[in-house]
Amino acid sequence: MFDYFSYDAPVESLTLAESACLALVAEHESGVHGWHLVRALAPDGEVGRTWSLSRPLTYRALDRLEEHGLITRDRSSRRHLMRVTAEGRRTLDTFLETPVDHIRDLRTAFLVKCELRRRVGLDIGDLARRQLDHLDTRLDSLIEIDPGDDIVLAWRSTSASATREFLRSLGSS
């Protein structure tokens, strides 16, 4: 599971907040201002409708990305123009290509990855197929549960079936 308050994690394990900010910076080769990212990640923003991030957490994520050399900031003006570095690009590519590890992360991290991939013209179906392969055994175990009258097990089994169908539908498009 991701934790957007963990700021001592190594670069390989960026938080969802940092990864989303990195992707949004990378969309603008000529550079982008932080306020553009704040708007995109606001609850009514292009990415924020999937998963939102407050202004302070957006700027904190950007600071961390800069500390790790994944973005640069041009400090020659009042508004700092940010650009992704080569290392940032490699880190972003890994994030966008890697399925999430837990079913619970599909609603947030997986959907954010799908939206960020869509924005730059990457195939969502490819990620959905890999995601289904990654979680297939776990989904099987949940679907095959006989919940009896246990409402929590019934929820998990039904959710696992719906998740499989959702990933299959994305993967076939």
C-alpha positions as CSV (number, residue, x, y, z in Angstrom):
1,M,0.0,0.0,0.0
2,F,1.2,3.5,-0.7
3,D,1.7,6.2,2.0
4,Y,1.8,9.8,0.8
5,F,3.2,10.9,4.1
6,S,6.3,8.7,4.0
7,Y,9.1,10.9,2.8
8,D,12.1,8.8,3.8
9,A,11.4,6.1,1.3
10,P,14.0,5.3,-1.3
11,V,13.6,6.6,-4.8
12,E,12.5,3.1,-6.0
13,S,9.5,3.3,-3.8
14,L,8.0,6.7,-4.6
15,T,4.6,7.4,-3.1
16,L,1.6,7.7,-5.3
17,A,1.7,11.5,-4.8
18,E,5.3,11.7,-5.9
19,S,4.6,9.4,-8.9
20,A,1.6,11.3,-10.0
21,C,3.4,14.6,-9.8
22,L,6.4,13.2,-11.7
23,A,4.1,12.0,-14.5
24,L,2.4,15.4,-14.7
25,V,5.8,17.2,-14.8
26,A,6.9,14.8,-17.5
27,E,3.9,15.7,-19.7
28,H,5.5,19.1,-20.3
29,E,8.9,18.9,-22.0
30,S,9.3,22.7,-22.0
31,G,8.5,22.8,-18.3
32,V,5.5,23.3,-16.0
33,H,4.7,25.4,-12.9
34,G,3.5,23.8,-9.7
35,W,0.2,25.5,-9.9
36,H,-0.7,23.6,-13.0
37,L,-0.2,20.3,-11.1
38,V,-2.2,21.6,-8.1
39,R,-5.1,22.2,-10.5
40,A,-4.8,18.9,-12.2
41,L,-4.7,17.1,-8.8
42,A,-7.6,19.1,-7.2
43,P,-10.8,17.1,-6.6
44,D,-12.4,18.6,-9.8
45,G,-9.1,18.4,-11.8
46,E,-8.3,16.1,-14.7
47,V,-6.5,13.6,-12.5
48,G,-8.0,14.6,-9.2
49,R,-11.4,13.2,-10.2
50,T,-9.7,9.8,-9.9
51,W,-7.5,10.6,-6.9
52,S,-6.9,14.1,-5.5
53,L,-4.0,15.6,-3.6
54,S,-4.0,18.9,-1.6
55,R,-1.9,21.8,-2.6
56,P,0.6,21.4,0.3
57,L,1.1,17.7,-0.4
58,T,1.6,18.4,-4.1
59,Y,4.4,20.9,-3.3
60,R,5.8,18.5,-0.7
61,A,5.9,15.7,-3.4
62,L,7.6,18.1,-5.8
63,D,10.2,19.0,-3.2
64,R,11.0,15.4,-2.7
65,L,11.2,14.7,-6.4
66,E,13.8,17.5,-6.7
67,E,15.7,16.2,-3.7
68,H,16.1,12.9,-5.4
69,G,17.1,14.4,-8.8
70,L,14.0,13.3,-10.6
71,I,13.0,16.8,-11.5
72,T,14.8,20.1,-11.8
73,R,13.5,23.6,-11.1
74,D,14.5,26.7,-12.9
75,R,14.8,29.2,-10.0
76,S,15.6,32.2,-12.2
77,S,12.1,33.5,-12.0
78,R,9.5,33.9,-9.2
79,R,7.5,30.9,-10.6
80,H,9.8,27.9,-10.8
81,L,9.6,26.0,-14.0
82,M,10.0,22.3,-13.5
83,R,11.3,19.6,-15.9
84,V,11.8,15.9,-15.5
85,T,15.3,14.5,-15.6
86,A,16.5,11.4,-17.4
87,E,16.4,9.5,-14.1
88,G,13.0,10.8,-13.5
89,R,11.8,9.6,-16.9
90,R,13.2,6.1,-16.1
91,T,11.5,6.1,-12.7
92,L,8.2,7.2,-14.3
93,D,8.4,4.5,-17.0
94,T,8.8,1.9,-14.3
95,F,5.8,3.3,-12.3
96,L,3.5,3.4,-15.4
97,E,4.5,-0.2,-16.4
98,T,4.2,-1.9,-13.1
99,P,1.0,-3.5,-11.9
100,V,-0.2,-2.7,-8.3
101,D,0.5,-5.4,-5.7
102,H,-2.8,-5.4,-3.9
103,I,-6.5,-5.5,-4.9
104,R,-7.2,-2.7,-2.5
105,D,-4.9,-0.4,-4.6
106,L,-6.8,-0.9,-7.8
107,R,-9.3,1.9,-6.9
108,T,-6.5,4.4,-6.4
109,A,-3.1,3.6,-7.8
110,F,-4.2,1.5,-10.7
111,L,-6.8,4.0,-11.9
112,V,-4.3,6.8,-11.5
113,K,-1.8,4.9,-13.6
114,C,-4.5,4.3,-16.2
115,E,-5.4,8.0,-16.3
116,L,-1.7,9.1,-16.5
117,R,-1.1,6.5,-19.3
118,R,-4.2,7.7,-21.2
119,R,-3.0,11.3,-21.0
120,V,0.3,10.4,-22.8
121,G,-1.1,8.0,-25.3
122,L,0.0,4.7,-23.7
123,D,-2.2,1.6,-24.0
124,I,-4.4,1.0,-20.9
125,G,-5.4,-2.5,-22.1
126,D,-1.8,-3.7,-21.9
127,L,-1.5,-2.6,-18.3
128,A,-4.9,-4.2,-17.5
129,R,-3.8,-7.5,-18.9
130,R,-0.6,-7.5,-16.9
131,Q,-2.6,-6.4,-13.8
132,L,-5.0,-9.3,-14.2
133,D,-2.1,-11.7,-14.6
134,H,-0.5,-10.3,-11.5
135,L,-3.6,-10.6,-9.3
136,D,-5.2,-13.6,-10.9
137,T,-4.4,-16.2,-8.3
138,R,-5.5,-13.9,-5.5
139,L,-8.8,-13.1,-7.3
140,D,-9.4,-16.9,-7.8
141,S,-9.0,-17.5,-4.1
142,L,-11.5,-14.8,-3.2
143,I,-14.0,-15.8,-5.9
144,E,-14.0,-19.4,-4.9
145,I,-14.8,-18.6,-1.2
146,D,-18.1,-20.0,0.0
147,P,-19.1,-17.0,2.2
148,G,-22.1,-18.7,3.8
149,D,-23.7,-16.0,5.7
150,D,-20.5,-14.0,6.3
151,I,-21.2,-10.6,4.8
152,V,-17.6,-9.6,4.6
153,L,-16.6,-12.7,2.7
154,A,-19.6,-12.2,0.4
155,W,-18.4,-8.7,-0.3
156,R,-14.8,-9.8,-1.0
157,S,-15.9,-12.6,-3.4
158,T,-18.3,-10.3,-5.3
159,S,-15.8,-7.5,-5.5
160,A,-13.1,-10.0,-6.8
161,S,-15.5,-11.1,-9.5
162,A,-16.3,-7.6,-10.5
163,T,-12.6,-6.7,-10.5
164,R,-11.8,-9.5,-12.8
165,E,-14.5,-8.5,-15.2
166,F,-13.4,-4.9,-15.1
167,L,-9.7,-5.8,-15.8
168,R,-10.8,-8.2,-18.6
169,S,-13.0,-5.5,-20.2
170,L,-10.1,-3.0,-20.1
171,G,-7.7,-5.6,-21.4
172,S,-9.9,-6.4,-24.4
173,S,-10.3,-2.8,-25.6
